[in-house]
Amino acid sequence: MSAWMGIGRSDIGLVRAMNQDAFVTMDPLGFWAVADGMGGHAGGEVAAQSAIATAAARAELFADPLRKGQCTPHDFLQDVMTQAHDAVLERARLDPRLARMGTTLVTLLITAGATPTAHLAHVGDSRGYLFRDGRLTPSTRDHTLIEPYLARGVVTPAEAKTHPERHVLTKAIGISNSAEPDHSAYPLAPSDILLLCSDGLTKMLEDADIADIMARAQGDPIGICDRLIDTALARGGEDNVTVVVIARR
């Protein structure tokens, strides 16, 4: 049984006709994931749900090898991404109405030990964050056209917020021949809180807003989850918004 617990919530928002986000919390396995689909008709919804279902199935399959040290967290998360990508491509191949669908995917695995470690892999612009001692730190970098310019200082964060290419993805599950994820890992402290979210949250809230809400919730993951989504809706709810908050039990 994992010492960490995840609380998840997804809301359609106030503008969209369909919720194309999906998430999974698998506390006993120390695994959590969020996906944000895209595509015409029901494509985005199908892509996100296919990716999450595949991720959950692979987590179940790899639970024992991970526990026995027969598989590394990096290899497991790489497998999750590859299998999710293949699953979305296969669904689109079988149903022409789902052509060109895709999804973001951000995954988190926490491994036990003397010092627990967070392992993340992601494709797209769904994000991971670490909240520690009142400070919110991004664990992922968006795979968007604007992100490299932002990282090099060519555009400012304020300019990036309104740039026409700010939401154009350069990587996504189910798009192109492969979707190579970015990986990261870092040790965890007992009071750390982790956040996975779709861009429906970060479109409406700045990182400073998220940090303030998390600080005011005083370590309550349910309170954090509810307040983040409620605040995103209060500010317009322009997209589906999904949040998973992970903290020690």
Secondary structure by P-SEA (a helix, b strand, c coil): cccbbbbbbbbcccccccccccccccccccccbbbbbbbccaaaaaaaaaaaaaaaaaaaaaaaaaaaccccaaaaaaaaaaaaaaaaaaaaaaccccccccbbbbbbbbbbccbbbbbbbbccccbbbbbcccbbbbcccccccaaaaaaacccccccccccccccccccccccccbbbbbbbbbbbcccbbbbbbcccccccccaaaaaaaaaaacccaaaaaaaaaaaaaaaccccbbbbbbbbcc
